[in-house]
């Protein structure tokens, strides 16, 4: 089977299930494991987000979405050359990756129509279920079930480690300028790690909020992992936010930790790494993953 993955979390899952040799093309954001970077790139972003301030990124994305304009483009020539039997896409978020409807349009140009498998996870349990479903779609259902069982065992180890502690009130930010509170599967990650996020939106998309609303939430800590950014970029955004009057008081009052977004905003196997990392920063000594934060 020849597989094209347009979703970074799916790429991570396929490699974790030992199917890296079947992956013939990936999206421009598929960067883990390192071997995935060697595959032909099927997509590209229409925005140069690496050089844009985060506030400008948010405004430009909102404007394009409002106008019905795409955020990503697919290279039809690369897709045809890859000759995939199966294409993995997603229908969860048009901002995070190429939506399934754009893939359908590209498929109309191909002489042979590959099978399309769309990920739609919105909850933590759904993320793990999708690993099994993807494994079944590519013929390794038993392997996927075994793999997910190992993930559940790691999750149970975290639960036992944090059970003795009182839950920490934490605000998770998926974006910093403007601040976005977390949604979808991330609130459940917080719960598994021994925390509670009073502003979170379980199962729903992340949403913008004001710094004054964050200040009123009576949290003990802020953790930030802006989607698509690493710790260096996240810390830079926080430094810029702290220089503004609306955010300064909140950011001075509460300890703030930042992490690479890929451990939280990518709904794949590494969400367990994210839970372990959260437990490490919320309850020191319960997990060795505190080095994931800065």
SEROVEX-940454 format. One record per residue (C-alpha): residue number from 1; residue in three letters; x negated, y, z. Coordinates in nm, 3 decimals. Each point is the difference from the previous one (the first is absolute). Last residue first. Layout:
REC    n  res       px       py       pz
REC  NUM  ALA        X        Y        Z
...
//
This chain:
REC    n  res       px       py       pz
REC  294  UNK   -1.102    2.654    2.969
REC  293  UNK    0.178   -0.330   -0.024
REC  292  UNK   -0.075   -0.343   -0.151
REC  291  UNK   -0.274   -0.040    0.263
REC  290  UNK    0.279   -0.070    0.251
REC  289  UNK    0.042   -0.340   -0.160
REC  288  UNK   -0.125   -0.220    0.284
REC  287  UNK    0.352   -0.035    0.144
REC  286  UNK    0.155    0.018    0.345
REC  285  UNK   -0.287    0.199    0.154
REC  284  UNK    0.151    0.342   -0.057
REC  283  UNK    0.377   -0.002   -0.013
REC  282  UNK    0.131    0.249   -0.255
REC  281  UNK   -0.320    0.015   -0.207
REC  280  UNK   -0.065   -0.374   -0.012
REC  279  UNK    0.368   -0.086   -0.034
REC  278  UNK    0.019    0.222   -0.306
REC  277  UNK   -0.301   -0.174   -0.156
REC  276  UNK    0.152   -0.343    0.062
REC  275  UNK    0.327    0.114   -0.156
REC  274  UNK   -0.189    0.142   -0.299
REC  273  UNK   -0.199   -0.320   -0.049
REC  272  UNK    0.336   -0.177   -0.003
REC  271  UNK    0.117    0.248   -0.265
REC  270  UNK   -0.301   -0.129   -0.193
REC  269  UNK    0.198   -0.283   -0.157
REC  268  UNK    0.214    0.234   -0.213
REC  267  UNK    0.226    0.301    0.033
REC  266  UNK   -0.260    0.271   -0.072
REC  265  UNK    0.081    0.302    0.218
REC  264  UNK   -0.157   -0.130    0.319
REC  263  UNK   -0.347   -0.147   -0.045
REC  262  UNK   -0.044    0.186   -0.331
REC  261  UNK    0.043    0.335    0.174
REC  260  UNK   -0.353    0.003    0.139
REC  259  UNK    0.019    0.113    0.361
REC  258  UNK    0.033    0.321    0.199
REC  257  UNK    0.025    0.062    0.373
REC  256  UNK    0.148    0.307    0.170
REC  255  UNK   -0.004    0.070    0.374
REC  254  UNK    0.283    0.240    0.085
REC  253  UNK   -0.002    0.360    0.123
REC  252  UNK   -0.232    0.158   -0.257
REC  251  UNK    0.185   -0.155   -0.294
REC  250  UNK    0.334    0.119    0.132
REC  249  UNK   -0.120    0.356    0.063
REC  248  UNK   -0.172    0.031   -0.339
REC  247  UNK    0.280   -0.127   -0.222
REC  246  UNK    0.218    0.308   -0.057
REC  245  UNK   -0.293    0.242    0.045
REC  244  UNK   -0.212   -0.143   -0.277
REC  243  UNK   -0.366   -0.091    0.057
REC  242  UNK    0.101   -0.339    0.140
REC  241  UNK    0.152   -0.088   -0.338
REC  240  UNK   -0.335    0.045   -0.176
REC  239  UNK   -0.174   -0.222    0.253
REC  238  UNK    0.278   -0.255   -0.037
REC  237  UNK   -0.042   -0.004   -0.378
REC  236  UNK   -0.376   -0.056    0.036
REC  235  UNK    0.061   -0.282    0.247
REC  234  UNK    0.233   -0.169   -0.247
REC  233  UNK   -0.248    0.041   -0.286
REC  232  UNK   -0.277   -0.165    0.202
REC  231  UNK    0.229   -0.271    0.135
REC  230  UNK    0.114   -0.112   -0.345
REC  229  UNK    0.289    0.135   -0.204
REC  228  UNK    0.269   -0.161   -0.216
REC  227  UNK    0.275    0.051    0.256
REC  226  UNK   -0.106    0.221    0.290
REC  225  UNK   -0.113   -0.218    0.292
REC  224  UNK    0.056    0.203    0.314
REC  223  UNK    0.033   -0.108    0.362
REC  222  UNK    0.134    0.243    0.259
REC  221  UNK   -0.012   -0.074    0.373
REC  220  UNK    0.202    0.035    0.318
REC  219  UNK    0.324    0.112   -0.161
REC  218  UNK    0.260    0.231    0.153
REC  217  UNK    0.195    0.036   -0.325
REC  216  UNK    0.024    0.378    0.035
REC  215  UNK   -0.347    0.060   -0.147
REC  214  UNK    0.088   -0.207   -0.306
REC  213  UNK    0.307    0.216   -0.056
REC  212  UNK   -0.221    0.311    0.023
REC  211  UNK   -0.240   -0.152   -0.251
REC  210  UNK    0.285   -0.022   -0.248
REC  209  UNK    0.124   -0.318   -0.168
REC  208  UNK   -0.016   -0.154   -0.345
REC  207  UNK    0.139   -0.350   -0.054
REC  206  UNK   -0.129   -0.356   -0.034
REC  205  UNK    0.237   -0.232   -0.181
REC  204  UNK    0.246   -0.216    0.197
REC  203  UNK   -0.041   -0.349    0.150
REC  202  UNK   -0.084    0.139    0.342
REC  201  UNK   -0.006    0.385    0.002
REC  200  UNK   -0.246    0.110    0.269
REC  199  UNK    0.043    0.306    0.223
REC  198  UNK   -0.010   -0.169    0.340
REC  197  UNK   -0.298   -0.219   -0.097
REC  196  UNK   -0.036   -0.278    0.255
REC  195  UNK   -0.318   -0.192    0.071
REC  194  UNK   -0.124   -0.345    0.088
REC  193  UNK   -0.157   -0.101   -0.330
REC  192  UNK    0.306   -0.198   -0.111
REC  191  UNK    0.214    0.309    0.059
REC  190  UNK   -0.233    0.220   -0.206
REC  189  UNK    0.001   -0.252   -0.284
REC  188  UNK    0.380    0.005    0.018
REC  187  UNK   -0.006    0.377   -0.051
REC  186  UNK   -0.231   -0.058   -0.302
REC  185  UNK    0.235   -0.229   -0.196
REC  184  UNK    0.208    0.274   -0.171
REC  183  UNK   -0.062    0.341    0.156
REC  182  UNK   -0.264    0.233    0.140
REC  181  UNK    0.031    0.369    0.076
REC  180  UNK   -0.123    0.241   -0.266
REC  179  UNK   -0.206    0.308    0.088
REC  178  UNK   -0.023    0.265   -0.272
REC  177  UNK   -0.288   -0.010   -0.060
REC  176  UNK   -0.076   -0.300    0.223
REC  175  UNK    0.142   -0.312   -0.162
REC  174  UNK    0.088   -0.347    0.130
REC  173  UNK    0.000    0.126    0.358
REC  172  UNK    0.059   -0.235    0.291
REC  171  UNK    0.114    0.157    0.326
REC  170  UNK   -0.078   -0.213    0.305
REC  169  UNK    0.174   -0.068    0.330
REC  168  UNK   -0.202   -0.283    0.155
REC  167  UNK    0.188   -0.311    0.111
REC  166  UNK   -0.079   -0.104    0.360
REC  165  UNK   -0.271   -0.263    0.007
REC  164  UNK    0.001   -0.371    0.093
REC  163  UNK    0.151   -0.104   -0.334
REC  162  UNK   -0.285    0.157   -0.198
REC  161  UNK   -0.223   -0.310   -0.025
REC  160  UNK    0.287   -0.247   -0.038
REC  159  UNK    0.151    0.197   -0.287
REC  158  UNK   -0.341    0.035   -0.167
REC  157  UNK   -0.053   -0.377    0.009
REC  156  UNK    0.350   -0.047   -0.142
REC  155  UNK   -0.089    0.218   -0.298
REC  154  UNK   -0.312   -0.207   -0.063
REC  153  UNK    0.211   -0.315    0.007
REC  152  UNK    0.252    0.158   -0.236
REC  151  UNK   -0.280    0.077   -0.247
REC  150  UNK   -0.111   -0.364    0.019
REC  149  UNK    0.357   -0.107   -0.076
REC  148  UNK   -0.001    0.236   -0.298
REC  147  UNK   -0.299   -0.183   -0.147
REC  146  UNK    0.161   -0.339    0.050
REC  145  UNK    0.317    0.120   -0.171
REC  144  UNK   -0.203    0.145   -0.289
REC  143  UNK   -0.191   -0.324   -0.050
REC  142  UNK    0.324   -0.197   -0.004
REC  141  UNK    0.154    0.237   -0.256
REC  140  UNK   -0.295   -0.010   -0.238
REC  139  UNK    0.176    0.000   -0.339
REC  138  UNK   -0.023    0.366   -0.102
REC  137  UNK    0.360    0.089    0.086
REC  136  UNK   -0.013   -0.201    0.323
REC  135  UNK   -0.306    0.191    0.117
REC  134  UNK    0.177    0.326   -0.084
REC  133  UNK    0.299   -0.106    0.209
REC  132  UNK   -0.225   -0.104    0.289
REC  131  UNK   -0.186    0.331   -0.003
REC  130  UNK    0.335    0.177   -0.039
REC  129  UNK    0.119   -0.158    0.325
REC  128  UNK   -0.294    0.154    0.183
REC  127  UNK    0.088    0.349   -0.122
REC  126  UNK    0.369   -0.066    0.067
REC  125  UNK   -0.077   -0.078    0.363
REC  124  UNK   -0.160    0.343    0.027
REC  123  UNK    0.291    0.172   -0.169
REC  122  UNK    0.052    0.174   -0.334
REC  121  UNK   -0.120   -0.262   -0.247
REC  120  UNK    0.111    0.035   -0.363
REC  119  UNK   -0.264   -0.181   -0.205
REC  118  UNK    0.088   -0.059   -0.365
REC  117  UNK   -0.100   -0.307   -0.202
REC  116  UNK    0.019    0.043   -0.379
REC  115  UNK   -0.043   -0.296   -0.234
REC  114  UNK   -0.199    0.075   -0.313
REC  113  UNK    0.171    0.101   -0.325
REC  112  UNK   -0.194   -0.087   -0.315
REC  111  UNK   -0.049    0.245   -0.289
REC  110  UNK   -0.041    0.286    0.248
REC  109  UNK    0.147    0.347   -0.060
REC  108  UNK    0.315   -0.060    0.204
REC  107  UNK   -0.221   -0.097    0.291
REC  106  UNK   -0.109    0.362    0.041
REC  105  UNK    0.359    0.110    0.064
REC  104  UNK    0.054   -0.277    0.253
REC  103  UNK   -0.319    0.111    0.176
REC  102  UNK    0.136    0.350    0.039
REC  101  UNK    0.317   -0.143    0.157
REC  100  UNK   -0.211   -0.193    0.253
REC   99  UNK   -0.146    0.314    0.154
REC   98  UNK   -0.373    0.077   -0.033
REC   97  UNK   -0.140    0.038    0.350
REC   96  UNK    0.021    0.203    0.321
REC   95  UNK    0.221    0.291   -0.110
REC   94  UNK    0.266   -0.207   -0.177
REC   93  UNK    0.054   -0.199    0.320
REC   92  UNK    0.165   -0.337    0.062
REC   91  UNK    0.054   -0.138   -0.349
REC   90  UNK   -0.324   -0.191   -0.039
REC   89  UNK   -0.208   -0.178   -0.264
REC   88  UNK   -0.155   -0.342   -0.055
REC   87  UNK   -0.038   -0.097   -0.365
REC   86  UNK   -0.001   -0.368   -0.097
REC   85  UNK   -0.112   -0.177   -0.317
REC   84  UNK   -0.252    0.276   -0.064
REC   83  UNK   -0.152    0.059   -0.346
REC   82  UNK   -0.276    0.234    0.126
REC   81  UNK   -0.037    0.153   -0.347
REC   80  UNK    0.365    0.105   -0.004
REC   79  UNK   -0.031    0.166    0.339
REC   78  UNK   -0.321    0.175   -0.098
REC   77  UNK    0.172    0.141   -0.308
REC   76  UNK    0.310    0.102    0.194
REC   75  UNK   -0.200    0.210    0.245
REC   74  UNK    0.254    0.082    0.271
REC   73  UNK    0.052    0.352    0.126
REC   72  UNK    0.060    0.119    0.354
REC   71  UNK    0.175    0.292    0.169
REC   70  UNK    0.284    0.008   -0.250
REC   69  UNK    0.228    0.302   -0.053
REC   68  UNK    0.362   -0.001    0.116
REC   67  UNK   -0.007    0.373    0.074
REC   66  UNK    0.059   -0.054    0.372
REC   65  UNK   -0.269   -0.272    0.004
REC   64  UNK   -0.243    0.232   -0.176
REC   63  UNK    0.067    0.290    0.238
REC   62  UNK   -0.024   -0.218    0.311
REC   61  UNK   -0.329   -0.150   -0.121
REC   60  UNK   -0.141    0.345   -0.071
REC   59  UNK    0.103    0.134    0.341
REC   58  UNK   -0.145   -0.296    0.192
REC   57  UNK   -0.325    0.004   -0.197
REC   56  UNK   -0.033    0.376    0.050
REC   55  UNK    0.029   -0.042    0.377
REC   54  UNK   -0.258   -0.278   -0.010
REC   53  UNK   -0.257    0.219   -0.174
REC   52  UNK   -0.082   -0.136   -0.348
REC   51  UNK   -0.339   -0.146   -0.098
REC   50  UNK    0.071   -0.370    0.056
REC   49  UNK    0.364    0.049   -0.101
REC   48  UNK   -0.076    0.060   -0.366
REC   47  UNK    0.364   -0.051   -0.099
REC   46  UNK    0.126   -0.200   -0.299
REC   45  UNK   -0.109   -0.319    0.174
REC   44  UNK   -0.132   -0.289   -0.206
REC   43  UNK    0.117   -0.351   -0.074
REC   42  UNK   -0.111   -0.331   -0.153
REC   41  UNK   -0.357   -0.015    0.126
REC   40  UNK   -0.206   -0.296   -0.120
REC   39  UNK   -0.134   -0.214    0.288
REC   38  UNK   -0.335    0.070    0.164
REC   37  UNK    0.153    0.200    0.285
REC   36  UNK    0.185   -0.311    0.113
REC   35  UNK   -0.329   -0.158    0.100
REC   34  UNK   -0.033    0.257    0.279
REC   33  UNK    0.302   -0.146    0.182
REC   32  UNK    0.158    0.244   -0.013
REC   31  UNK   -0.010    0.293   -0.245
REC   30  UNK    0.335   -0.020   -0.179
REC   29  UNK    0.084    0.369   -0.043
REC   28  UNK   -0.058    0.014   -0.379
REC   27  UNK    0.243   -0.289   -0.041
REC   26  UNK   -0.112   -0.355   -0.075
REC   25  UNK   -0.085   -0.233   -0.287
REC   24  UNK   -0.090   -0.368   -0.054
REC   23  UNK    0.079   -0.141    0.344
REC   22  UNK   -0.018   -0.380   -0.034
REC   21  UNK   -0.359   -0.019    0.127
REC   20  UNK    0.109    0.187    0.313
REC   19  UNK    0.252   -0.270    0.083
REC   18  UNK   -0.146   -0.121    0.331
REC   17  UNK    0.302    0.100    0.210
REC   16  UNK   -0.189    0.299    0.139
REC   15  UNK   -0.074    0.110   -0.357
REC   14  UNK    0.370   -0.005   -0.087
REC   13  UNK    0.094    0.179    0.322
REC   12  UNK   -0.251    0.282   -0.050
REC   11  UNK    0.126    0.048   -0.356
REC   10  UNK    0.356    0.004    0.128
REC    9  UNK   -0.090    0.269    0.254
REC    8  UNK   -0.165    0.209   -0.273
REC    7  UNK    0.310   -0.015   -0.226
REC    6  UNK   -0.021   -0.011   -0.381
REC    5  UNK   -0.121   -0.358   -0.006
REC    4  UNK   -0.046   -0.180   -0.333
REC    3  UNK   -0.005   -0.379    0.025
REC    2  UNK   -0.113   -0.263   -0.252
REC    1  UNK    0.119   -0.349    0.091
//
